[in-house]
Amino acid sequence: MKILITGGAGFIGSHVADACIAEGHEVVVVDNLRTGFARNLNPKARFVMMDVCDPLLANLIDEEQPDIVDHHAAQISVPLSIEDPLTDAEINVKGLINLLEACVKHKVKKVIYISSGGAIYGEAQEYPTPETYNPRPLSVYAINKMAGEHYLHLYNHLYGLDYTVLRYANVFGPRQVSHGEAGVVSIFTEKLLKGEIPTINSYPEEPEGMIRDYVYVKDIVEANLLAFTNGSGETLNIGTCIPTSTRALYNEIGAQLGFCPQPQTSPARKGDLRRSLLKIDKAHEILGWQPSCSLTEGIAQVIDYYKNLLGEKV
Ligand SMILES: NC(=O)c1ccc[n+]([C@@H]2O[C@H](COP(=O)([O-])OP(=O)(O)OC[C@H]3O[C@@H](n4cnc5c(N)ncnc54)[C@H](O)[C@@H]3O)[C@@H](O)[C@H]2O)c1
């Protein structure tokens, strides 16, 4: 099949691109390198440097005729979405509509839409949270991801455009940037390798930090590959259903590195949820998917990646 991956120079999209190519698919990557990197691009993919808001996206889709569009491009920072809501809406809503219009016009068979199970449910009362829970988003990012899901349903209803929505938990793995607000595994690993003291953000009554559902990027990739041919019209949580506090995560990374100093602490940031944990039975039922990589194994991969990246500096 021919797969067009938006955001394919980013952390997750580039892993999806690699796996598609390894499976024998033809891949086109559309990315404006806003937060992605040329070094993540698979040389066997065709790379088109383009903004998803660009009207020329329709011409590209006409020219390429992809079977599947896998939409990973997004503004991904929760704090930034609150500071600058218009930019978030520009990319995450307007960019999506531009893409969907092009997909309908040029008869793309299916769109995989990446939503966020780690954000859209808000402070859910049901824990772990199933897809049937009524989302109560608590950030601009989460509202716009949720709006995106509605657009997918609408374009299916109006034009018959097939789709699967994947609601990711907190994804981690090699290539995740360590200088953003997300990606705490990368942030802790890089800082500890450099001998710096990381900071744990927490609410005063929960000093161990937030509870999160950390899922390794290879498992995320597998869910995408399965969704190419399964899960039509479905919305699926993709996580592990295993709760981990920021402190427990920190301790695991420190233990693997053999260097675990007392971390600094700082208040939770605007939009930080206290806990998030996804129920994942539906993805198993519909896609036959389940996570296979443990947090310990995944962290070992991230440590290897950072040791290579930082070279002799550590
Ligand atoms: N990382 C996570 O834990 C997580 C969790 C839930 C959902 N997601 C979603 O997964 C997707 C990928 O996230 P990621 O962690 O790989 O982030 P990332 O920042 O590494 O990847 C996003 C990519 O999109 C590109 N991009 C941004 N704006 C663009 C635009 N206007 N036009 C074209 N390209 C643009 C960036 O350059 C980057 O390569 C996003 O949709 C994100 O919302 C991520």
PDBQT file of the ligand as one rigid body, heavy atoms in Angstrom, charges set to zero:
ROOT
HETATM    1  N1  LIG A 401       4.012  11.748  22.480  1.00  0.00    +0.000 N 
HETATM    2  C1  LIG A 401       2.920  11.381  23.118  1.00  0.00    +0.000 C 
HETATM    3  O1  LIG A 401       2.976  10.906  24.268  1.00  0.00    +0.000 OA
HETATM    4  C2  LIG A 401       1.561  11.511  22.465  1.00  0.00    +0.000 A 
HETATM    5  C3  LIG A 401       0.415  11.143  23.192  1.00  0.00    +0.000 A 
HETATM    6  C4  LIG A 401      -0.829  11.266  22.595  1.00  0.00    +0.000 A 
HETATM    7  C5  LIG A 401      -0.941  11.711  21.276  1.00  0.00    +0.000 A 
HETATM    8  N2  LIG A 401       0.190  12.077  20.606  1.00  0.00    +0.000 N 
HETATM    9  C6  LIG A 401       0.036  12.557  19.228  1.00  0.00    +0.000 C 
HETATM   10  O2  LIG A 401       0.922  11.833  18.395  1.00  0.00    +0.000 OA
HETATM   11  C7  LIG A 401       1.311  12.650  17.292  1.00  0.00    +0.000 C 
HETATM   12  C8  LIG A 401       2.827  12.674  17.155  1.00  0.00    +0.000 C 
HETATM   13  O3  LIG A 401       3.398  13.225  18.345  1.00  0.00    +0.000 OA
HETATM   14  P1  LIG A 401       4.947  13.159  18.660  1.00  0.00    +0.000 P 
HETATM   15  O4  LIG A 401       5.087  12.916  20.115  1.00  0.00    +0.000 OA
HETATM   16  O5  LIG A 401       5.629  12.260  17.692  1.00  0.00    +0.000 OA
HETATM   17  O6  LIG A 401       5.368  14.682  18.418  1.00  0.00    +0.000 OA
HETATM   18  P2  LIG A 401       6.462  15.340  17.448  1.00  0.00    +0.000 P 
HETATM   19  O7  LIG A 401       6.442  16.798  17.758  1.00  0.00    +0.000 OA
HETATM   20  O8  LIG A 401       7.748  14.622  17.548  1.00  0.00    +0.000 OA
HETATM   21  O9  LIG A 401       5.833  15.070  16.021  1.00  0.00    +0.000 OA
HETATM   22  C9  LIG A 401       4.945  15.959  15.396  1.00  0.00    +0.000 C 
HETATM   23  C10 LIG A 401       5.439  16.169  13.982  1.00  0.00    +0.000 C 
HETATM   24  O10 LIG A 401       4.501  16.993  13.294  1.00  0.00    +0.000 OA
HETATM   25  C11 LIG A 401       5.217  17.986  12.573  1.00  0.00    +0.000 C 
HETATM   26  N3  LIG A 401       4.338  19.146  12.424  1.00  0.00    +0.000 N 
HETATM   27  C12 LIG A 401       3.915  19.989  13.403  1.00  0.00    +0.000 A 
HETATM   28  N4  LIG A 401       3.141  20.924  12.878  1.00  0.00    +0.000 NA
HETATM   29  C13 LIG A 401       3.067  20.680  11.541  1.00  0.00    +0.000 A 
HETATM   30  C14 LIG A 401       2.417  21.328  10.467  1.00  0.00    +0.000 A 
HETATM   31  N5  LIG A 401       1.666  22.425  10.642  1.00  0.00    +0.000 N 
HETATM   32  N6  LIG A 401       2.561  20.807   9.228  1.00  0.00    +0.000 NA
HETATM   33  C15 LIG A 401       3.326  19.711   9.023  1.00  0.00    +0.000 A 
HETATM   34  N7  LIG A 401       3.968  19.066  10.000  1.00  0.00    +0.000 NA
HETATM   35  C16 LIG A 401       3.831  19.547  11.254  1.00  0.00    +0.000 A 
HETATM   36  C17 LIG A 401       6.437  18.275  13.413  1.00  0.00    +0.000 C 
HETATM   37  O11 LIG A 401       7.473  18.887  12.687  1.00  0.00    +0.000 OA
HETATM   38  C18 LIG A 401       6.789  16.891  13.920  1.00  0.00    +0.000 C 
HETATM   39  O12 LIG A 401       7.648  16.219  13.026  1.00  0.00    +0.000 OA
HETATM   40  C19 LIG A 401       0.688  14.018  17.553  1.00  0.00    +0.000 C 
HETATM   41  O13 LIG A 401      -0.538  14.101  16.841  1.00  0.00    +0.000 OA
HETATM   42  C20 LIG A 401       0.413  14.014  19.048  1.00  0.00    +0.000 C 
HETATM   43  O14 LIG A 401      -0.636  14.891  19.384  1.00  0.00    +0.000 OA
HETATM   44  C21 LIG A 401       1.428  11.988  21.156  1.00  0.00    +0.000 A 
ENDROOT
TORSDOF 0
